[in-house]
Amino acid sequence: MKLVTYRRGVESRARVGVIVDDLCVDVARLGAACGEEMPDTMLGLIDAGRPGWARCAPAWTRWAPTCRWAARRRWRT
């Protein structure tokens, strides 16, 4: 699992995503679909600490691979 910070445009605020295959899945959108409140920024994820990570990780592991609808864009390395 890779975490990234991305922007949809130059003036957009940064958001946190998880890379699944070649897609960047928005963590907050994934959380909303799973009924979990998840941070929408990397700083929010860091501030949440281990409890926040523990709350988010199961949803990423279970749902992110099937959530192509939550993907924002193709990821290029």
KAWOQUI-V212371 format. One record per residue. N is the residue number from 1. RES is the residue in three letters. D_FIRST is the distance of its C-alpha to the first C-alpha in Angstrom with 1 decimal. Layout:
# KAWOQUI-V212371
n->{N	N}
res->{RES	RES}
d_first->{D_FIRST	D_FIRST}
This chain:
# KAWOQUI-V212371
n->{1	2	3	4	5	6	7	8	9	10	11	12	13	14	15	16	17	18	19	20	21	22	23	24	25	26	27	28	29	30	31	32	33	34	35	36	37	38	39	40	41	42	43	44	45	46	47	48	49	50	51	52	53	54	55	56	57	58	59	60	61	62	63	64	65	66	67	68	69	70	71	72	73	74	75	76	77}
res->{MET	LYS	LEU	VAL	THR	TYR	ARG	ARG	GLY	VAL	GLU	SER	ARG	ALA	ARG	VAL	GLY	VAL	ILE	VAL	ASP	ASP	LEU	CYS	VAL	ASP	VAL	ALA	ARG	LEU	GLY	ALA	ALA	CYS	GLY	GLU	GLU	MET	PRO	ASP	THR	MET	LEU	GLY	LEU	ILE	ASP	ALA	GLY	ARG	PRO	GLY	TRP	ALA	ARG	CYS	ALA	PRO	ALA	TRP	THR	ARG	TRP	ALA	PRO	THR	CYS	ARG	TRP	ALA	ALA	ARG	ARG	ARG	TRP	ARG	THR}
d_first->{0.0	3.8	6.7	10.0	13.6	15.6	19.2	20.9	24.0	25.7	27.2	24.4	22.7	19.1	16.5	12.9	10.4	6.8	6.5	7.4	9.5	11.6	11.8	11.0	11.3	13.3	12.3	16.1	17.1	14.7	16.2	19.6	19.4	18.4	21.1	19.0	19.5	16.4	16.6	17.0	16.6	14.6	17.8	18.1	14.8	16.1	19.5	18.4	17.5	16.4	18.1	16.2	12.8	14.3	15.5	12.4	9.8	12.0	12.3	8.7	8.6	12.1	12.7	10.1	10.5	14.2	14.5	15.5	18.2	16.0	14.8	16.6	16.7	15.6	13.4	15.3	14.2}
